[in-house]
Amino acid sequence: MALLPSGSGNDDAELVVIETDDFYLYIKGKPYHERYKGLRNYQMIQSDETMNMSVSGENIKTTLVYDLKKGKLNNLTEVPPIFFENRVYQLVVTPKNGQELSFYHEQPSLQKAVTTVGSHPHQLLMGNLKFQNEVGYSTFEIHEEDRILLKVTMEIFPVKLNYKQDYKKLLDEVNEEVYNLAFHFIKKTFLGSTTSFTSQPSWSEFYRLFNAHFKRLIKSINVIERQPHHHLETTYRRVRGDQLKKVDSTGRNFLRKHAQLFQQVHNGIKLSKQNVMPSHGLNVKKQLSYDTLENQFVKWMMKRLVNKLEHLQKTIQASNHPYQQAMNEDLLTKINEMKFELDRRIKSSFWRQISQLKRSVMSLVMQMAPGYRDAYQIYLTVSRGLILHGQLYNMFVKDVATLYEYWTFIKLGQILGFKYPMISQDIIKVRRDGLFVQLDQSASAKRVFKHPITNEKITLHFQKVDQNLPTVSQKPDSMLGIEKRGKDYSYHYIFDAKYRIDFATEGSYYKNRYKQPGPLEEDINTMHRYRDALVSREDGPFERYAFGAYVLFPWFGEEEYKTHHFYKSINDVNIGGFPFLPNSTRLVEQFIERLIEKSPEELQEEGLLPKGTLQEWQSSSEEKVLIGKVENKDVYQDFIQNKRFIIPLSYLKSGWQEARYVGLYLPKKKFREQAGVSQLDTVEKVDFIKKELDLGEDTVDYAVIKIKAWESIEKTIKPVNYGIKHYMMTTLANVREARELPELFMRTPEEIKLWKMLRRISSQVTVELNDLYLDKARKVQYFNILGMKFKLTDDKKLEINGDNIVEIISMNELMKNPSGVFRQIIEMV
């Protein structure tokens, strides 16, 4: 019997036909997805993947499944995948004998999707099954009152992932990283062994967790029994004085407190001109004991798990669900088997000698010793609620879009963790009712890393909500914050997981414009929104703090994607997309490493500015400063009180008139501790005067630079063996960043670039000039840092000399790829 046509112009086909003595069941839909651009194309490119499907029940006559290779229904065997996420499948059940049938699925949305149509005795079951972003195994049942007539388990395949590789690897990597973080947390903290009982996780979650880890728990207990933790136990036995052997401090104290035990004898211990011996004393005996706190704790854990299994049994037996009786029998059998095995261990000769736990256990044995660590981990997992909000151990369909969000954050953390030590995290948190993973839509989490050389902090946020915005709050999936030395703010970059992709099917708008699969245009628009909306204000106008925003989407062709419009746009405007799957992470890894290694100046240059801002910024950053020498303390008092600086015109060279600021240099010979540059202010006007010299009648022309009021700079710029003969010219940017006088000398872009790069590695950068006076020097001889010398040669090269290492880098490479040069220097350091 065939109720539905086997095919139509839109490639719909009967995918499953099952006949039993009581009814026919049909599932109809497309046996492919739009990704494959049609049924014929899917048949041509089908992979080695096969779909698992199981059918069980009463009086099954035939089970036919659509065979993609043959293009028709065939007996149930291994067939290529025909059920996919985000696709609708029509299900129809027609009874043969007028029975009243019902449909059951554990997911409420699918349960409600299939309902009865018509009236008895011509009643049908009909509905549409749609698996939205849900993949994995899905089981439904056909019932007649309390009887299960048919049970069908289908495997739903993802479209945007390779199921056997990518999807399962997503799950494995999330699991692995969560447990790694949990035990990183446990190493630093202590969870007390309280006997409080918690309702989290739920009974269903507890059973799924315990069933998944039971074999590993038994294996860890076997390891403990083979190599148990032990200690030497000291006991004391009262014996006659002639039987006393070597006496320890306890035995000596016993004799001191019981002096009446000493009796006078012919041959004994000489005491006050008498020979005495004790009539009784304490002999010490040391023996091996396994009754340690650690073993007591393991035994306590086993007992608690047995208690939980007993409670679970009672809960199941008390259930009155009409459709679960047969399922409950199997479940109770499994629970009994696990409980029996644990009971058997507790009653064994080894565990009988272990006494009851009476206090908390804080021991490295529980965290590191073979067997103990695994047993402790499993107990925390099943009993203390180490769960990823139902996503880790859900036995049926999983929301792969949510899983992809979790995985992208976890994977970004792994990428950072490979190179940069983690210093803190709050993904794993402890609450009164256990250890919990804080990854869900209602909570934010973060991981903080540190650059091993520069000590700059790197923070990865999960769904950080910013509500202090002038418009509406924003919550991107992952946000990377990078601190840079010398800056009091962070550079933020958004990585938003979107489990969506346009496959660029033939003839589509996307194919015509972008030529290949990639992120959706609306998702790229969302990145623009994020970057424009995330702003902050500190004593001034609002400023954007997000420098870039990128879509992470499930695709694997990284090399081909490099030619995509939305990949090239990252270099142009810092907005675009990256393919991101377990086997496609290279582009993201390289990009994040470049962001972290780049100097703040490079990151600032990549940010988009309002029109005209760059010109204004360049002019302000190049503002000239004249640093003049103060001859003595009397002259200094005159300059301070009269708000001026005076210098003979004969000392001045062309270009001094460009100075918008003037600063005072105090030489060390005259000013000792005050030496250096500490006063600075804006030039108001310049006057010219003639002044008589102290010796003779000659007069000299002077320039008098008037200022509004001297202001102290944040930190005095120290001379460190250098000085200024008369005056020197520098820039305001140099004055603000310099800590030592030679640093003001930097004039060429190459010198400035190298100096700033080295300052990120260490604040102890010294500069050697070719003269002791900055205004007479012509070039930087060397930059010194951590025992290494850096020289900018006359033939446009950077020469690096270290411990028996000489590295030559072209000046062009230094200017065009500074982050690459920075990585080379870090490797040498």
SVG drawing of the C-alpha trace seen along z (x, -y; Angstrom):
<svg xmlns="http://www.w3.org/2000/svg" viewBox="-15 -99 100 109">
<polyline fill="none" stroke="black" stroke-width="0.4" points="0.0,0.0 1.3,-3.5 -0.6,-6.4 1.8,-9.1 3.3,-9.4 6.9,-8.2 8.2,-11.4 7.3,-14.7 8.8,-17.5 10.3,-19.1 12.4,-15.9 10.2,-14.9 10.2,-11.1 9.0,-8.5 12.0,-8.1 10.6,-5.5 7.8,-3.0 7.1,-0.6 4.3,2.0 3.2,3.9 0.1,6.0 -1.5,2.9 -0.6,-0.1 1.4,-1.6 3.9,-4.4 5.3,-6.8 7.9,-9.5 8.2,-11.8 10.6,-14.6 13.7,-15.6 16.5,-13.1 19.1,-15.9 19.7,-19.5 20.1,-22.7 23.8,-22.6 24.0,-19.8 22.2,-21.7 19.7,-19.0 19.1,-15.3 21.2,-14.3 24.2,-16.3 23.9,-14.7 23.9,-11.2 27.1,-12.0 29.0,-13.5 27.8,-11.2 30.6,-10.4 31.4,-7.3 29.1,-8.5 26.3,-6.1 23.1,-6.8 22.2,-4.7 18.5,-3.8 16.9,-1.3 13.3,0.0 11.8,2.3 8.3,3.2 5.5,5.7 4.8,7.7 6.9,5.7 6.4,7.0 8.6,4.8 10.9,1.8 11.8,-0.1 14.3,-3.1 15.1,-5.3 18.4,-4.1 20.2,-7.0 22.4,-4.9 19.4,-3.1 17.1,-6.0 14.2,-4.0 13.0,-2.3 14.9,0.7 15.2,3.0 16.8,1.3 20.5,1.5 23.4,-1.0 22.4,-3.9 23.8,-7.4 22.3,-10.2 18.7,-11.3 17.6,-13.2 19.0,-16.7 18.7,-19.6 16.4,-22.5 14.3,-20.4 10.6,-19.4 9.6,-15.7 5.9,-14.7 4.9,-11.7 1.7,-9.8 0.4,-6.7 -2.6,-4.8 -4.1,-2.1 -5.3,1.2 -7.9,2.2 -9.3,-1.1 -7.1,-1.3 -6.7,-4.6 -2.9,-5.3 -0.8,-8.0 2.6,-9.5 5.3,-10.0 8.6,-12.0 10.5,-13.3 10.9,-16.7 7.6,-18.7 7.8,-20.6 8.0,-17.3 5.4,-15.6 2.9,-18.4 3.7,-18.3 2.1,-15.0 -1.7,-14.8 -4.7,-12.7 -6.7,-13.6 -10.3,-12.4 -12.6,-10.4 -12.7,-6.7 -12.5,-4.3 -10.8,-6.3 -8.4,-8.1 -4.9,-9.0 -1.7,-10.3 -0.2,-13.1 2.2,-15.9 5.5,-17.5 8.8,-16.8 11.2,-19.7 14.7,-19.4 15.9,-23.1 19.6,-23.1 19.2,-19.8 21.4,-16.8 22.1,-13.4 19.7,-10.6 16.0,-11.2 13.6,-8.5 9.8,-8.5 7.3,-5.8 3.8,-4.8 1.5,-3.7 -1.8,-2.0 -2.9,-3.0 -0.1,-1.5 1.5,0.7 4.5,-0.4 3.8,0.9 6.8,-0.7 10.0,-2.5 12.0,-4.3 15.4,-5.9 16.7,-8.2 20.0,-9.9 19.7,-13.6 22.7,-15.0 24.1,-18.5 24.3,-20.4 27.1,-22.9 29.4,-20.3 30.9,-17.0 28.9,-14.9 31.4,-12.1 34.3,-14.5 33.4,-18.1 30.2,-17.6 31.6,-14.9 34.9,-16.8 32.9,-19.9 31.4,-17.8 34.7,-16.2 36.6,-19.5 33.9,-21.3 33.9,-18.3 37.7,-18.2 38.2,-21.9 35.4,-22.1 37.0,-19.3 40.5,-20.8 39.2,-24.1 37.4,-22.3 40.5,-20.6 42.6,-23.8 40.0,-25.3 40.2,-22.3 44.0,-22.6 43.7,-26.1 40.7,-25.6 39.2,-23.1 35.7,-21.6 34.6,-20.3 33.1,-16.9 29.8,-18.0 26.9,-15.7 24.4,-18.2 22.1,-16.8 21.3,-18.8 18.6,-18.7 21.0,-19.6 21.7,-17.9 18.2,-16.5 17.7,-12.7 17.7,-12.2 21.0,-14.1 22.4,-12.2 21.6,-8.9 23.0,-9.9 26.2,-11.2 26.6,-8.2 25.9,-5.7 28.4,-7.4 31.2,-7.3 30.4,-4.2 33.0,-1.9 35.7,-4.6 34.7,-4.9 35.1,-1.1 38.5,-1.2 39.7,-4.0 38.6,-2.0 40.6,1.0 43.7,-1.2 43.2,-2.4 42.9,1.1 46.1,2.2 48.1,-0.9 46.3,-2.3 47.4,-5.3 48.8,-4.3 50.7,-5.5 52.7,-4.1 50.5,-3.9 52.2,-4.1 50.7,-2.1 51.8,-1.6 51.6,1.6 52.1,1.8 54.9,4.3 57.1,5.3 60.2,3.2 62.5,6.1 60.7,6.2 61.1,2.5 63.0,1.8 63.8,-1.5 61.6,-4.1 60.4,-7.2 59.2,-10.6 55.8,-9.2 57.3,-6.4 59.7,-8.7 56.8,-11.1 54.8,-8.2 57.7,-7.3 58.2,-10.9 54.5,-11.2 54.6,-7.8 57.7,-8.0 56.2,-5.4 56.9,-2.7 60.6,-3.0 62.0,-0.3 65.4,0.1 67.4,3.0 71.0,4.2 71.7,3.5 69.7,0.7 69.7,-2.9 71.8,-5.0 69.7,-7.7 70.6,-9.8 73.2,-7.2 70.6,-4.4 70.1,-1.8 66.4,-1.8 64.2,-0.1 60.6,-0.8 58.2,2.1 56.2,1.3 56.5,-0.9 55.3,-1.6 56.7,0.3 56.3,-1.4 55.1,0.5 54.7,-0.8 52.6,0.9 51.3,0.2 47.7,-1.2 45.4,-1.9 42.8,-3.7 43.8,-7.1 41.6,-10.2 41.9,-9.7 40.6,-6.1 37.9,-7.1 36.8,-9.8 36.7,-7.4 34.6,-5.0 32.3,-7.8 31.9,-8.8 30.9,-5.2 28.3,-5.2 26.9,-8.5 26.6,-7.2 24.8,-4.1 22.4,-6.3 21.7,-8.3 21.1,-5.2 18.6,-4.0 16.8,-7.4 16.7,-7.2 15.2,-3.7 12.4,-4.9 11.7,-7.9 11.4,-5.7 9.2,-3.1 6.9,-5.9 6.4,-7.2 2.9,-6.7 3.7,-7.6 1.5,-5.3 4.1,-4.9 7.2,-4.2 6.6,-0.8 8.7,1.2 11.4,-1.4 11.5,-1.5 12.2,2.2 15.4,1.9 16.4,-1.2 15.9,0.4 17.9,3.4 20.8,1.2 20.6,-0.8 20.5,2.4 23.6,3.7 25.5,0.5 24.4,0.4 25.2,4.1 28.8,3.5 29.4,0.6 27.9,2.5 30.2,5.4 33.2,3.1 32.2,1.5 31.8,4.9 35.1,6.3 37.9,7.0 39.9,4.0 37.2,1.4 35.8,3.1 39.0,2.0 38.5,-1.6 36.6,-3.6 34.0,-6.3 34.9,-9.7 34.7,-12.3 36.1,-15.5 36.8,-17.3 39.7,-16.1 42.1,-18.6 44.9,-16.6 47.0,-16.5 46.4,-12.8 42.8,-13.3 43.8,-15.7 46.9,-14.0 47.4,-10.4 46.4,-7.6 42.9,-6.4 42.1,-8.9 42.0,-11.8 39.7,-10.0 37.4,-8.9 37.2,-12.4 36.6,-13.9 33.7,-11.4 32.1,-12.0 32.2,-15.8 30.8,-15.3 27.8,-13.1 27.1,-14.3 28.2,-17.9 26.6,-19.1 29.5,-19.6 27.1,-20.0 27.0,-22.4 23.3,-23.1 22.1,-19.9 24.3,-20.2 27.1,-17.8 25.2,-14.6 21.8,-15.0 21.1,-11.5 18.8,-12.7 18.9,-15.6 21.2,-18.5 20.9,-22.2 24.0,-22.4 23.7,-26.2 24.1,-26.6 26.8,-24.0 28.6,-25.9 28.5,-29.1 29.9,-27.3 32.6,-25.6 33.8,-28.8 34.4,-30.4 36.1,-27.3 38.2,-27.0 39.3,-30.7 40.3,-30.0 42.3,-27.0 44.0,-28.9 45.1,-31.6 46.1,-29.0 48.6,-27.3 50.8,-30.4 49.8,-32.6 49.5,-31.3 46.0,-31.5 45.9,-33.5 42.2,-33.3 38.8,-32.1 35.2,-32.1 33.7,-29.6 33.9,-27.0 32.4,-28.4 31.6,-26.8 28.2,-27.4 26.7,-25.9 25.2,-23.1 28.2,-22.1 30.7,-22.9 29.0,-24.5 29.9,-25.5 28.8,-29.1 28.0,-29.1 24.5,-29.9 22.4,-32.8 21.9,-34.4 25.5,-34.6 28.8,-36.0 32.1,-34.4 35.7,-35.2 39.2,-33.8 42.3,-36.0 45.7,-35.3 49.1,-36.9 51.7,-37.5 54.8,-35.7 57.3,-38.4 55.4,-41.7 53.1,-40.7 50.2,-42.4 46.8,-41.0 44.5,-39.3 40.9,-38.8 38.3,-36.6 34.7,-37.4 31.7,-35.1 28.5,-37.1 29.6,-40.2 26.6,-42.5 27.2,-46.2 24.1,-48.0 25.8,-51.4 25.3,-52.5 23.5,-55.6 21.1,-53.5 20.5,-49.8 22.5,-47.1 24.7,-44.7 25.8,-41.1 28.2,-39.6 29.2,-35.9 32.9,-36.4 34.9,-39.5 38.7,-39.7 40.3,-42.5 44.0,-43.1 46.0,-45.4 49.1,-47.1 52.0,-48.4 51.8,-52.2 48.1,-52.4 45.4,-52.8 42.7,-51.2 42.2,-47.9 41.7,-47.1 38.5,-45.0 37.6,-42.7 34.3,-40.8 34.1,-37.2 30.4,-36.3 29.4,-32.7 26.7,-32.3 25.7,-28.8 24.5,-30.0 26.1,-30.0 25.0,-30.8 26.1,-27.9 26.1,-30.1 23.8,-27.9 23.8,-28.2 21.9,-31.3 21.5,-32.8 22.3,-36.5 25.1,-35.4 26.7,-33.2 26.6,-35.9 28.2,-38.5 30.6,-36.6 31.3,-33.5 31.6,-31.0 30.0,-30.1 30.4,-32.5 28.7,-34.3 25.3,-35.9 25.2,-39.6 22.8,-40.3 25.4,-38.8 28.1,-41.1 25.7,-44.0 25.4,-42.8 29.1,-43.2 28.9,-46.8 26.2,-47.3 28.3,-45.9 31.3,-48.0 29.3,-51.2 27.1,-50.6 29.9,-49.7 31.1,-53.1 32.4,-54.5 33.0,-58.0 35.7,-59.2 35.7,-63.0 34.9,-63.7 32.9,-62.6 31.9,-59.0 34.5,-56.8 34.2,-53.4 36.1,-50.8 35.6,-47.9 38.2,-48.0 36.9,-45.1 34.1,-42.6 34.1,-39.2 31.6,-36.5 32.7,-32.9 30.8,-30.5 30.9,-26.7 32.9,-26.2 36.1,-24.2 37.6,-25.7 40.1,-28.1 42.4,-28.5 39.6,-29.1 38.0,-31.5 41.0,-33.8 39.7,-35.2 36.2,-35.9 35.0,-39.5 34.3,-39.2 37.8,-38.0 39.5,-40.8 37.2,-43.4 39.0,-42.5 42.2,-44.2 40.2,-47.1 37.7,-48.0 38.3,-45.3 34.9,-43.7 34.3,-40.4 34.1,-36.6 36.3,-33.6 35.5,-29.9 35.8,-28.2 35.5,-24.4 37.6,-21.9 39.8,-21.3 39.6,-24.9 41.1,-27.2 44.3,-28.3 43.1,-31.7 41.6,-32.6 44.8,-31.4 47.0,-33.5 44.8,-36.5 44.6,-36.5 48.3,-36.0 48.9,-39.1 46.5,-41.2 48.3,-40.3 51.8,-40.8 51.0,-44.1 52.1,-47.3 49.3,-49.7 50.3,-52.1 49.6,-49.4 46.2,-48.6 45.3,-52.3 46.2,-52.8 43.9,-49.9 40.9,-51.5 38.5,-53.6 38.3,-57.3 35.8,-60.0 36.8,-62.1 39.4,-64.7 40.4,-63.0 43.6,-61.5 44.9,-64.9 44.2,-66.5 45.8,-63.6 48.9,-63.6 49.4,-67.4 49.0,-67.1 51.3,-64.1 54.1,-65.9 53.9,-69.1 57.5,-70.3 59.0,-70.8 62.2,-72.8 64.0,-71.4 66.4,-74.1 69.3,-73.7 69.1,-75.7 72.6,-76.8 72.2,-77.1 69.7,-77.3 69.4,-81.2 68.5,-81.0 66.0,-78.3 64.3,-80.4 64.1,-83.3 62.6,-81.0 60.0,-79.6 59.0,-82.9 58.8,-85.0 57.3,-82.1 59.9,-82.3 63.0,-80.7 65.9,-82.7 68.5,-81.5 71.1,-83.3 70.1,-83.6 73.6,-82.4 72.7,-79.0 69.5,-78.6 69.4,-76.9 66.8,-76.8 63.5,-75.1 63.4,-76.2 60.5,-78.6 58.3,-75.6 58.3,-74.7 54.8,-74.9 56.1,-73.8 59.2,-74.5 60.7,-72.4 63.5,-72.8 66.5,-70.5 68.3,-70.6 71.9,-69.2 72.9,-66.7 76.1,-68.5 74.2,-71.5 70.8,-70.0 71.7,-66.5 68.4,-64.7 66.3,-67.2 68.2,-66.6 66.3,-65.9 63.3,-67.3 60.3,-67.9 58.8,-71.2 56.8,-71.9 54.3,-74.3 52.9,-75.9 54.7,-78.8 52.6,-82.0 55.0,-84.4 58.7,-85.1 60.5,-88.4 64.0,-89.4 66.2,-91.5 69.8,-92.7 71.6,-92.0 75.0,-93.1 77.5,-90.5 79.0,-90.6 82.5,-91.1 82.9,-94.1 80.7,-96.3 79.5,-93.8 75.8,-92.9 74.2,-89.6 70.9,-89.0 68.6,-86.7 65.2,-85.0 62.8,-85.2 60.1,-82.5 57.1,-83.4 54.7,-80.7 51.5,-80.8 52.5,-78.7 55.0,-75.9 53.5,-72.5 55.2,-69.3 55.2,-66.4 54.0,-63.1 57.4,-61.5 60.8,-63.3 62.9,-62.3 66.3,-61.3 69.7,-62.2 71.3,-58.7 74.9,-59.7 73.7,-62.1 73.0,-65.8 72.1,-68.8 74.8,-71.3 72.3,-74.2 68.9,-73.0 67.4,-70.2 64.2,-69.7 61.9,-66.8 58.1,-66.0 55.4,-66.1 54.7,-62.4 58.4,-61.6 58.2,-63.7 55.0,-61.9 56.5,-58.4 60.2,-58.9 61.6,-57.9 65.3,-58.7 66.9,-61.6 68.3,-59.7 64.8,-58.5 64.0,-62.1 66.6,-61.9 64.7,-59.5 64.2,-61.3 63.7,-58.7 60.5,-56.6 62.7,-53.4 64.3,-54.5 60.8,-55.4 59.3,-52.1 62.1,-50.0 62.2,-51.9 58.4,-51.4 58.7,-47.7 61.4,-47.1 59.6,-49.1 56.7,-46.5 59.2,-43.8 60.9,-45.6 60.9,-49.1 64.6,-48.7 65.6,-49.9 68.8,-51.9 69.9,-54.0 73.5,-54.7 74.2,-57.8 77.3,-58.8 77.8,-61.8 77.2,-62.6 75.2,-65.7 71.8,-65.1 72.0,-68.3 75.4,-67.3 74.6,-63.6 73.8,-62.6 72.5,-59.0 71.6,-56.2 74.5,-53.8 72.6,-50.9 69.4,-50.1 70.2,-47.7 67.7,-45.3 68.1,-42.1 71.8,-41.7 71.1,-42.2 72.2,-45.0 70.0,-46.4 71.7,-48.6 70.2,-50.4 73.0,-50.3 73.7,-52.8 72.7,-50.3 69.1,-50.2 69.2,-47.1 68.5,-46.1 71.3,-44.2 70.6,-42.2 73.4,-40.9 72.7,-38.4 74.4,-35.4 76.4,-34.1 73.4,-35.1 73.5,-37.7 70.2,-38.4 69.9,-40.8 66.5,-42.2 65.8,-44.7 64.5,-48.1 61.6,-47.6 60.5,-44.5 60.7,-46.5 58.4,-49.2 55.9,-47.1 55.7,-44.0 56.5,-45.2 54.4,-42.4 56.5,-39.8 59.7,-41.4 58.4,-41.6 57.7,-37.9 61.3,-37.2 62.7,-39.4 60.6,-37.6 61.9,-34.2 65.5,-35.5 64.8,-37.0"/>
</svg>
